[in-house]
Amino acid sequence: MNDKPKVLLMDDSELAIEVTRAALERDGFEVKSARSLAQFNMILQTWSPTIVLTDVNMPGVSGADLCRWIKRRVDTQTVPVVLFSELPDTQLADVAKRAGADGFLSKANGVGLLSQKLVALCEELVW
């Protein structure tokens, strides 16, 4: 695939967004980010992500609820959703499964391996 994978990143923390965005862009991803459901929805009106990467614990809408919302929409139901959180892996896996997410990644591992894991998920789910 020659096109850059397009990641729509949802997190309520501006710092988390900037750190994650920098790591992903450095590794060739095109990234757009949102800190609220309203921003997220505005981006979806004009841009089609390859994959959604969302925090789990956010005010307003949880990552699990966002995942369910994405999967119910006709125009986004096939977009893979990956939960990205500091929750322990076993708890994160359970939340991801109950939400219908396509995968999960731990923030506890830092952003060093994030791109590699996201590419692997894209290869498995998208390409």
C-alpha positions in Angstrom: 0.0 0.0 0.0 1.6 3.3 -1.1 -0.9 5.7 0.6 -0.1 6.8 4.1 -2.3 5.1 6.6 -4.7 7.7 8.0 -5.2 7.6 11.8 -8.0 9.5 13.5 -6.8 9.9 17.1 -9.2 10.6 19.9 -7.9 11.6 23.3 -8.9 14.2 25.8 -5.3 15.0 26.7 -3.6 17.5 24.4 -0.2 16.2 25.6 -1.1 12.6 24.7 -2.3 13.7 21.3 0.9 15.6 20.6 3.2 12.8 21.7 1.2 10.1 19.8 0.9 12.3 16.7 4.6 13.0 16.6 5.5 9.3 16.9 3.0 8.3 14.2 3.8 11.1 11.8 7.5 10.3 12.1 6.7 6.8 11.0 4.7 7.8 8.0 1.1 8.0 9.2 -1.2 10.8 8.4 -2.8 11.9 11.6 -5.9 14.0 12.5 -6.9 14.3 16.1 -10.0 15.2 18.2 -10.5 15.9 21.8 -14.3 15.7 21.8 -17.0 13.8 20.0 -18.1 17.0 18.2 -14.6 17.5 16.8 -14.3 13.8 15.9 -17.6 13.9 14.0 -16.6 17.1 12.2 -13.4 15.4 10.9 -15.4 12.4 9.8 -17.5 14.6 7.6 -14.6 15.5 5.3 -11.9 12.8 5.9 -12.0 9.0 5.9 -9.5 7.4 8.3 -7.8 4.0 7.7 -8.0 3.3 11.4 -9.3 5.0 14.6 -7.1 5.1 17.7 -9.0 6.1 20.8 -8.3 6.6 24.5 -10.7 4.7 26.8 -11.2 7.0 29.8 -12.4 10.4 28.6 -15.0 12.8 29.9 -18.1 13.1 27.7 -17.7 9.9 25.8 -15.6 6.8 26.6 -13.5 5.0 24.1 -15.8 2.0 24.3 -18.9 4.2 23.6 -17.1 5.9 20.7 -16.2 2.5 19.3 -19.9 1.4 19.5 -21.0 4.7 17.9 -18.5 4.2 15.0 -19.6 0.6 14.4 -23.3 1.6 14.3 -22.7 4.3 11.6 -23.1 3.1 8.0 -20.2 5.2 6.7 -17.7 4.1 9.4 -18.8 0.7 10.5 -15.9 -1.0 8.6 -13.2 1.3 10.0 -11.1 -0.6 12.5 -11.1 0.8 16.0 -8.2 0.3 18.4 -8.5 1.2 22.0 -5.4 2.9 23.4 -5.2 3.2 27.2 -3.1 2.9 30.3 -5.5 0.3 31.7 -3.9 -3.1 32.5 -3.8 -5.3 29.4 -6.3 -7.8 30.8 -8.8 -5.1 31.6 -8.2 -3.3 28.3 -8.7 -6.5 26.4 -12.0 -7.0 28.2 -13.2 -3.5 27.4 -12.1 -3.8 23.8 -14.0 -7.1 23.4 -17.2 -5.8 25.0 -17.1 -2.6 22.9 -16.6 -4.5 19.6 -13.1 -2.9 19.1 -10.8 -4.5 16.5 -7.8 -4.3 18.8 -6.1 -2.6 21.7 -2.7 -1.2 22.6 -1.3 -0.2 25.9 -0.1 3.3 26.5 2.1 1.8 29.3 4.5 0.6 26.6 5.1 4.2 25.4 4.9 5.3 21.8 8.1 3.6 20.7 6.4 0.5 19.4 3.1 2.1 18.6 3.7 2.6 14.9 4.9 -1.0 14.5 1.9 -2.4 16.3 -0.5 -0.1 14.4 1.0 -1.2 11.1 0.6 -4.8 12.1 -3.0 -4.2 13.0 -3.6 -2.3 9.7 -2.1 -5.2 7.8 -4.3 -7.7 9.6 -7.5 -5.6 9.5 -7.3 -3.3 6.5 -4.8 -4.3 3.8 
